[in-house]
Amino acid sequence: MRTTYIAKKDDIVRKWFVVDATDLTLGRLASGVASVLRGKHKPIYTPFLDTGDNVIIVNAEKIKVTGKKMDQKLYRKHSAYVGGFKETSLREMLDKKPEEVVRLAVKGMLPKNSLGKNMLKKLFVYSGNEHKHQAQNPEVLEIKF
């Protein structure tokens, strides 16, 4: 009788990866990082467990997008008060909060439940070249697209 292998919490070993986002396309970067956060690159991948690794993204302000997305892509939020609807274009978001642009792109590619929220906690995004996770000895992760 064959049985499917299901990872246990003790079997999960988490690594640290660093990704340089310079000249990478936003969506392709986000899908590659989301796959690593979920753990799909590991042979012990289990859909209902968080088997993924920690990811550090540097140079978030140097990402690129194609087409007219800089002006046409809008980030919307509402404060729950009357007249509290706000829209911000991608160009404005990259000027003000480039880390948030990358974080929201990755968040959209993770599961929409508590498992996805826990996976997102393992993502660290920085707009510059420096990060504060040198003690974890992160490996360089190449996003190939």
C-alpha positions as CSV (number, residue, x, y, z in Angstrom):
1,M,0.0,0.0,0.0
2,R,1.4,3.4,-0.9
3,T,0.8,6.4,1.3
4,T,1.4,10.0,0.6
5,Y,4.1,11.7,2.7
6,I,2.8,14.4,4.9
7,A,5.4,16.7,6.6
8,K,5.4,17.0,10.4
9,K,6.2,20.3,12.2
10,D,9.6,18.7,13.3
11,D,10.5,17.9,9.7
12,I,10.4,21.6,8.5
13,V,13.7,23.3,8.2
14,R,13.5,27.0,7.3
15,K,16.2,28.7,5.3
16,W,16.7,32.5,4.7
17,F,16.9,33.8,1.1
18,V,17.7,37.3,-0.2
19,V,16.4,38.6,-3.5
20,D,17.6,41.7,-5.3
21,A,14.6,43.2,-7.0
22,T,16.6,45.5,-9.3
23,D,15.1,45.4,-12.8
24,L,12.8,42.5,-12.0
25,T,9.2,42.7,-13.2
26,L,6.8,43.1,-10.2
27,G,4.4,40.2,-10.9
28,R,7.2,37.7,-11.8
29,L,9.1,38.7,-8.7
30,A,6.0,38.3,-6.6
31,S,5.0,34.9,-8.0
32,G,8.5,33.5,-7.4
33,V,8.7,34.8,-3.9
34,A,5.2,33.5,-3.1
35,S,6.2,30.1,-4.2
36,V,9.2,30.1,-1.9
37,L,7.1,31.4,1.0
38,R,4.6,28.6,0.5
39,G,7.4,26.0,0.3
40,K,6.5,24.7,-3.2
41,H,10.2,24.3,-4.1
42,K,10.7,21.7,-1.4
43,P,10.0,18.0,-1.7
44,I,8.2,18.0,1.6
45,Y,5.6,20.5,0.4
46,T,2.2,20.0,2.1
47,P,-0.7,22.3,1.1
48,F,-2.2,22.7,4.5
49,L,1.1,23.4,6.4
50,D,3.5,26.3,6.3
51,T,6.7,24.6,4.9
52,G,8.1,27.7,3.3
53,D,11.3,29.7,3.9
54,N,12.0,33.3,4.9
55,V,12.6,35.8,2.1
56,I,14.3,39.2,2.2
57,I,13.7,41.5,-0.8
58,V,16.1,44.4,-1.2
59,N,16.0,47.3,-3.7
60,A,12.2,47.3,-3.9
61,E,12.2,50.8,-5.4
62,K,14.0,49.6,-8.5
63,I,11.3,47.1,-9.7
64,K,9.8,47.6,-13.1
65,V,6.4,47.1,-14.6
66,T,5.3,46.8,-18.2
67,G,2.7,48.7,-20.2
68,K,0.8,51.7,-18.7
69,K,0.6,50.2,-15.2
70,M,2.5,53.1,-13.6
71,D,-0.5,55.4,-14.2
72,Q,-3.4,52.9,-14.7
73,K,-2.9,50.5,-11.7
74,L,-4.6,51.9,-8.6
75,Y,-4.4,50.9,-5.0
76,R,-7.8,51.5,-3.3
77,K,-8.7,51.7,0.4
78,H,-11.6,52.9,2.5
79,S,-11.4,54.2,6.1
80,A,-15.0,53.1,6.9
81,Y,-16.0,56.7,7.3
82,V,-18.2,58.7,4.9
83,G,-16.0,60.0,2.1
84,G,-13.1,57.9,3.3
85,F,-12.3,56.3,-0.1
86,K,-8.8,56.9,-1.3
87,E,-7.1,55.9,-4.6
88,T,-3.3,55.9,-5.2
89,S,-1.6,55.1,-8.5
90,L,1.4,52.8,-8.7
91,R,3.7,55.7,-9.5
92,E,2.7,57.5,-6.3
93,M,3.0,54.3,-4.2
94,L,6.5,53.7,-5.6
95,D,7.5,57.2,-4.6
96,K,6.1,57.0,-1.1
97,K,6.1,53.3,-0.1
98,P,7.9,51.0,-2.5
99,E,8.1,48.2,0.1
100,E,4.3,48.2,0.3
101,V,3.9,47.7,-3.5
102,V,6.0,44.5,-3.4
103,R,4.4,43.3,-0.2
104,L,0.9,43.7,-1.6
105,A,1.8,41.9,-4.8
106,V,3.1,38.9,-2.9
107,K,0.2,39.0,-0.5
108,G,-2.2,38.7,-3.5
109,M,-0.5,35.4,-4.5
110,L,-0.7,33.7,-1.1
111,P,-3.7,31.8,0.4
112,K,-6.5,34.1,1.7
113,N,-6.6,32.6,5.2
114,S,-4.7,32.4,8.4
115,L,-2.1,30.2,6.7
116,G,-1.4,33.0,4.2
117,K,-1.1,35.5,6.9
118,N,1.5,33.4,8.7
119,M,3.4,33.0,5.4
120,L,3.4,36.8,4.8
121,K,5.1,37.3,8.2
122,K,8.2,35.6,6.8
123,L,8.6,38.3,4.1
124,F,10.9,41.2,4.7
125,V,11.0,44.0,2.1
126,Y,13.5,46.9,2.1
127,S,13.6,49.8,-0.4
128,G,17.4,50.1,-0.2
129,N,20.3,47.8,-0.6
130,E,20.8,47.2,3.2
131,H,18.9,44.8,5.5
132,K,19.2,43.8,9.1
133,H,19.2,40.1,8.7
134,Q,22.9,39.4,8.1
135,A,23.0,37.2,11.3
136,Q,20.7,34.6,9.5
137,N,23.3,34.2,6.7
138,P,20.8,34.4,3.8
139,E,21.5,32.7,0.6
140,V,21.0,34.6,-2.7
141,L,17.8,33.5,-4.5
142,E,17.6,34.0,-8.3
143,I,14.1,34.5,-9.6
144,K,14.3,33.0,-13.2
145,F,11.7,34.3,-15.6
